[in-house]
Amino acid sequence: MSRVCEITGKKAMVGNNVSHANNKTKRRFEINLFKKRFYVPTEDVWVTLRVTPHGLKIIDKIGIEEALKRSRIMAKKGNRVQVILECTEHKESGVPGTSRYITTKNKKNTPDRVELKKFNPVLKKYTVHKEIK
């Protein structure tokens, strides 16, 4: 289990130990993470979370139910969808075949269709690829 706060998403940073002689060695700055049980009255269950003190302050301020809705762990589920990008210039050129890429997008942040410049190996140049359904 990784050491990440389930409310804020905070995790360890990487830095250096610096000696008096200015020698630098890698180290990790761990977060103050601990397990805490919370009662969710709407679902009538106890939930155990790994939180930081900042995560506790957020829960105290907005409540456990709203914090769980906003949390990074809960927000990640179901927002990313797989999309297919197809070259727009390839059809017009008359060259047989198609250039397609498969990628993912966050449907919450980008509800519109995606347009990206990708490399078309048949035309041997970067072209605009649009999302198809």
URDA-V707808 format. One record per residue. N is the residue number from 1. RES is the residue in one letter. NEAR is the number of other ideal C-beta (glycine too) atoms within 12 Angstrom. Layout:
# URDA-V707808
N	RES	NEAR
N	RES	NEAR
This chain:
# URDA-V707808
1	M	8
2	S	14
3	R	21
4	V	23
5	C	32
6	E	36
7	I	37
8	T	27
9	G	24
10	K	25
11	K	19
12	A	17
13	M	13
14	V	13
15	G	13
16	N	14
17	N	15
18	V	12
19	S	10
20	H	6
21	A	8
22	N	9
23	N	10
24	K	12
25	T	13
26	K	12
27	R	14
28	R	14
29	F	15
30	E	18
31	I	24
32	N	17
33	L	26
34	F	18
35	K	18
36	K	23
37	R	15
38	F	27
39	Y	17
40	V	20
41	P	12
42	T	13
43	E	12
44	D	8
45	V	14
46	W	14
47	V	26
48	T	16
49	L	30
50	R	28
51	V	35
52	T	27
53	P	18
54	H	19
55	G	34
56	L	25
57	K	15
58	I	28
59	I	31
60	D	17
61	K	14
62	I	17
63	G	18
64	I	32
65	E	19
66	E	17
67	A	31
68	L	27
69	K	19
70	R	22
71	S	29
72	R	23
73	I	22
74	M	20
75	A	20
76	K	15
77	K	12
78	G	10
79	N	16
80	R	16
81	V	20
82	Q	15
83	V	26
84	I	23
85	L	30
86	E	28
87	C	32
88	T	24
89	E	23
90	H	27
91	K	22
92	E	12
93	S	18
94	G	10
95	V	17
96	P	10
97	G	15
98	T	22
99	S	32
100	R	23
101	Y	26
102	I	17
103	T	19
104	T	17
105	K	23
106	N	18
107	K	17
108	K	13
109	N	13
110	T	18
111	P	13
112	D	12
113	R	20
114	V	28
115	E	19
116	L	24
117	K	18
118	K	27
119	F	18
120	N	28
121	P	17
122	V	19
123	L	24
124	K	13
125	K	16
126	Y	15
127	T	29
128	V	25
129	H	30
130	K	25
131	E	28
132	I	19
133	K	11
